[in-house]
């Protein structure tokens, strides 16, 4: 029971820790929608060559400069690098948001969804590991129980259990015969006593 509780507690801690890693996503998304023009201008200033792109590292620094967590902004910036080129195309044309910096906002939305998808996969892995650990514990308990039965000469297979049941029936039968024999002897003793009186 204690091992089961430890497994469940560890499972809960891992799930809680995983969920905590994405608590920033919604507040950041709301902040970005309100400040997209400032962020877009910041990226454009960093784009000295005017290529419409900035490096992942540079983008993370710019996001962090607005007061956001460094590791979270690094995760976001890598997620915005859709083609793994090491750069972010912040000037991509907008499809959904018809506003200044709309393309960047769409890119950030897609990146945040990638972050959430990764976290959901992490939760699925944690759930799968929890199921495996419980199965291992169940098998371990069963093996120990089997060893205990064997130590007392009690089999645990289906055939062994049938033999144990037959053995129990034989013992019960022997006990019943003994009781019948004792009762018969008692009757004989009573007859001897009666004959003696006569």
C-alpha positions as semicolon CSV with decimal commas, in nm:
position;residue;x (nm);y (nm);z (nm)
1;X;0,000;0,000;0,000
2;X;0,283;0,240;0,083
3;X;0,460;0,170;-0,247
4;X;0,133;0,229;-0,432
5;X;0,089;0,559;-0,248
6;X;0,446;0,664;-0,335
7;X;0,385;0,589;-0,703
8;X;0,060;0,788;-0,701
9;X;0,222;1,081;-0,517
10;X;0,512;1,090;-0,764
11;X;0,263;1,079;-1,051
12;X;0,070;1,375;-0,907
13;X;0,388;1,578;-0,857
14;X;0,499;1,520;-1,215
15;X;0,160;1,615;-1,355
16;X;0,143;1,930;-1,144
17;X;0,496;2,029;-1,245
18;X;0,415;1,974;-1,613
19;X;0,098;2,182;-1,593
20;X;0,288;2,463;-1,420
21;X;0,527;2,490;-1,714
22;X;0,253;2,628;-1,941
23;X;0,072;2,859;-1,698
24;X;0,237;3,156;-1,866
25;X;0,096;3,083;-2,214
26;X;-0,248;3,241;-2,180
27;X;-0,132;3,558;-1,998
28;X;0,148;3,605;-2,253
29;X;-0,089;3,560;-2,546
30;X;-0,319;3,826;-2,405
31;X;-0,023;4,057;-2,341
32;X;0,108;4,008;-2,694
33;X;-0,227;4,092;-2,849
34;X;-0,223;4,424;-2,663
35;X;0,145;4,498;-2,738
36;X;0,203;4,343;-3,080
37;X;0,296;4,676;-3,240
38;X;0,572;4,740;-2,982
39;X;0,711;4,389;-3,021
40;X;0,698;4,408;-3,400
41;X;0,890;4,737;-3,397
42;X;1,145;4,590;-3,158
43;X;1,210;4,297;-3,393
44;X;1,228;4,529;-3,692
45;X;1,492;4,743;-3,521
46;X;1,695;4,429;-3,455
47;X;1,666;4,330;-3,823
48;X;1,956;4,544;-3,941
49;X;1,970;4,378;-4,284
50;X;1,598;4,437;-4,341
51;X;1,542;4,073;-4,436
52;X;1,221;4,037;-4,238
53;X;1,387;3,779;-4,015
54;X;1,576;3,774;-3,685
55;X;1,764;3,491;-3,520
56;X;1,591;3,277;-3,259
57;X;1,837;3,399;-2,995
58;X;1,779;3,766;-3,082
59;X;1,402;3,724;-3,072
60;X;1,421;3,561;-2,728
61;X;1,624;3,855;-2,597
62;X;1,374;4,105;-2,735
63;X;1,077;3,923;-2,579
64;X;1,266;3,900;-2,249
65;X;1,336;4,274;-2,259
66;X;0,963;4,333;-2,207
67;X;0,983;4,165;-1,867
68;X;0,916;3,801;-1,954
69;X;1,094;3,490;-1,826
70;X;1,410;3,402;-2,020
71;X;1,347;3,027;-2,046
72;X;0,987;3,077;-2,150
73;X;1,084;3,325;-2,420
74;X;1,355;3,092;-2,547
75;X;1,096;2,814;-2,570
76;X;0,858;3,047;-2,754
77;X;1,127;3,164;-2,996
78;X;1,233;2,810;-3,085
79;X;0,867;2,720;-3,140
80;X;0,833;3,020;-3,376
81;X;1,113;2,879;-3,590
82;X;0,876;2,662;-3,793
83;X;1,133;2,540;-4,047
84;X;1,420;2,494;-3,798
85;X;1,630;2,747;-3,988
86;X;1,749;2,927;-3,674
87;X;1,553;3,240;-3,772
88;X;1,204;3,382;-3,722
89;X;1,016;3,530;-4,016
90;X;0,842;3,803;-3,818
91;X;0,728;3,988;-4,134
92;X;0,522;3,702;-4,277
93;X;0,194;3,817;-4,435
94;X;-0,110;3,807;-4,213
95;X;-0,401;3,576;-4,290
96;X;-0,623;3,611;-3,984
97;X;-0,525;3,934;-3,808
98;X;-0,566;4,232;-4,038
99;X;-0,361;4,469;-3,826
100;X;-0,009;4,603;-3,784
101;X;0,213;4,309;-3,689
102;X;-0,068;4,065;-3,761
103;X;0,163;3,813;-3,924
104;X;0,385;3,810;-3,616
105;X;0,080;3,760;-3,395
106;X;-0,031;3,461;-3,603
107;X;0,320;3,317;-3,589
108;X;0,323;3,356;-3,212
109;X;-0,021;3,191;-3,185
110;X;0,102;2,891;-3,382
111;X;0,416;2,873;-3,169
112;X;0,218;2,884;-2,845
113;X;-0,002;2,602;-2,974
114;X;0,313;2,400;-3,041
115;X;0,419;2,461;-2,682
116;X;0,080;2,340;-2,556
117;X;0,094;2,035;-2,781
118;X;0,434;1,944;-2,642
119;X;0,302;1,975;-2,287
120;X;0,000;1,758;-2,367
121;X;0,236;1,492;-2,500
122;X;0,441;1,520;-2,182
123;X;0,125;1,457;-1,976
124;X;0,043;1,155;-2,191
125;X;0,392;1,017;-2,129
126;X;0,356;1,074;-1,755
127;X;0,020;0,891;-1,758
128;X;0,172;0,600;-1,952
129;X;0,466;0,574;-1,712
130;X;0,226;0,574;-1,418
131;X;0,031;0,283;-1,565
132;X;0,353;0,089;-1,627
133;X;0,479;0,148;-1,275
134;X;0,150;0,027;-1,126
135;X;0,161;-0,285;-1,345
136;X;0,518;-0,360;-1,234
137;X;0,417;-0,319;-0,869
138;X;0,116;-0,546;-0,919
139;X;0,336;-0,816;-1,074
140;X;0,591;-0,778;-0,794
141;X;0,322;-0,824;-0,530
142;X;0,189;-1,129;-0,713
143;X;0,539;-1,280;-0,732
144;X;0,597;-1,223;-0,362
145;X;0,260;-1,378;-0,282
146;X;0,350;-1,678;-0,496
147;X;0,681;-1,715;-0,312
148;X;0,501;-1,703;0,021
149;X;0,259;-1,975;-0,086
150;X;0,547;-2,188;-0,210
151;X;0,729;-2,149;0,120
152;X;0,431;-2,311;0,293
153;X;0,399;-2,581;0,026
154;X;0,091;-2,421;-0,126
155;X;0,081;-2,413;-0,505
156;X;-0,057;-2,114;-0,691
157;X;-0,122;-2,258;-1,039
158;X;-0,468;-2,375;-1,138
159;X;-0,359;-2,738;-1,108
160;X;-0,198;-2,674;-0,770
161;X;-0,511;-2,506;-0,641
162;X;-0,718;-2,810;-0,754
163;X;-0,479;-3,043;-0,577
164;X;-0,496;-2,831;-0,263
165;X;-0,875;-2,845;-0,280
166;X;-0,868;-3,228;-0,321
167;X;-0,627;-3,256;-0,031
168;X;-0,864;-3,050;0,180
169;X;-1,152;-3,279;0,087
170;X;-0,948;-3,584;0,187
171;X;-0,866;-3,429;0,523
172;X;-1,231;-3,342;0,577
173;X;-1,327;-3,700;0,487
174;X;-1,071;-3,843;0,725
175;X;-1,200;-3,623;1,004
176;X;-1,558;-3,731;0,932
177;X;-1,461;-4,103;0,937
178;X;-1,279;-4,050;1,264
179;X;-1,586;-3,884;1,414
180;X;-1,809;-4,171;1,293
181;X;-1,566;-4,426;1,437
182;X;-1,554;-4,251;1,770
183;X;-1,933;-4,239;1,779
184;X;-1,952;-4,613;1,702
185;X;-1,706;-4,695;1,979
186;X;-1,912;-4,492;2,220
187;X;-2,222;-4,694;2,129
188;X;-2,034;-5,023;2,184
189;X;-1,920;-4,904;2,523
190;X;-2,278;-4,821;2,617
191;X;-2,393;-5,172;2,514
192;X;-2,120;-5,332;2,724
193;X;-2,228;-5,133;3,021
194;X;-2,594;-5,235;2,974
195;X;-2,500;-5,604;2,938
196;X;-2,293;-5,585;3,250
197;X;-2,591;-5,454;3,446
198;X;-2,806;-5,743;3,330
